[in-house]
Amino acid sequence: MGSGFKKKEVVDMGNYAASDKEHTAYLWCIKNGIKISPTAKNSKEWYLTIDVNGKVAVSPITYGKIEIWKQ
């Protein structure tokens, strides 16, 4: 008999190295109260979540593992 727990899917968000310009933009956002993060729809698709000083918006479309980092 099993334990009743299902194994979780392995999530692969891919690898992405941000450019210097992207890193500078990231730091500007953090300093100005803007938080941008991926939110999983499932193990292969993500929404983009943007929080600007507590006001949250979620992208209407999903992105794949490399696309999410570029967005």
C-alpha positions as CSV (number, residue, x, y, z in Angstrom):
1,M,0.0,0.0,0.0
2,G,1.2,3.5,-0.8
3,S,1.4,6.4,1.6
4,G,-1.3,8.3,-0.3
5,F,1.1,11.1,-1.3
6,K,1.8,11.8,-4.9
7,K,5.2,12.7,-6.2
8,K,5.6,16.3,-7.2
9,E,6.6,17.0,-10.8
10,V,10.2,18.3,-11.2
11,V,10.1,21.9,-12.2
12,D,12.7,23.0,-14.8
13,M,12.7,26.8,-15.2
14,G,15.8,26.7,-17.4
15,N,18.9,28.8,-17.1
16,Y,19.3,32.4,-18.0
17,A,22.1,34.8,-17.4
18,A,20.9,38.4,-17.2
19,S,22.9,41.1,-19.1
20,D,24.4,44.0,-17.2
21,K,21.6,46.2,-18.5
22,E,18.9,43.8,-17.2
23,H,20.7,43.5,-13.8
24,T,20.7,47.4,-13.5
25,A,17.0,47.5,-14.3
26,Y,16.4,44.8,-11.7
27,L,18.1,46.8,-9.0
28,W,16.2,50.0,-10.0
29,C,12.9,48.1,-9.7
30,I,13.8,46.8,-6.2
31,K,14.9,50.2,-5.0
32,N,11.6,51.7,-6.3
33,G,9.2,49.1,-4.7
34,I,8.6,47.1,-7.8
35,K,8.8,43.3,-7.5
36,I,8.6,41.0,-10.5
37,S,8.4,37.3,-10.2
38,P,7.3,34.1,-12.0
39,T,4.2,32.4,-10.7
40,A,3.8,28.7,-11.7
41,K,0.7,27.7,-13.6
42,N,2.1,24.1,-13.7
43,S,5.6,22.6,-14.1
44,K,6.1,24.0,-17.6
45,E,4.3,27.3,-17.7
46,W,4.5,30.5,-15.6
47,Y,2.6,33.8,-15.3
48,L,4.5,37.0,-14.7
49,T,3.5,38.7,-11.4
50,I,4.3,42.4,-10.9
51,D,3.8,44.0,-7.5
52,V,4.2,47.8,-7.5
53,N,4.0,49.0,-3.9
54,G,1.4,46.5,-3.0
55,K,-0.7,46.7,-6.2
56,V,-0.4,43.3,-7.9
57,A,-1.0,42.4,-11.5
58,V,-0.6,39.0,-13.2
59,S,0.1,38.6,-16.9
60,P,-2.9,37.3,-18.9
61,I,-0.7,34.8,-20.8
62,T,1.8,32.2,-19.7
63,Y,5.5,31.9,-20.6
64,G,7.8,28.9,-21.1
65,K,10.9,28.1,-19.2
66,I,13.3,30.5,-21.0
67,E,10.7,33.1,-22.1
68,I,9.8,33.8,-18.4
69,W,13.3,35.0,-17.6
70,K,13.5,37.3,-20.6
71,Q,10.1,38.9,-19.7
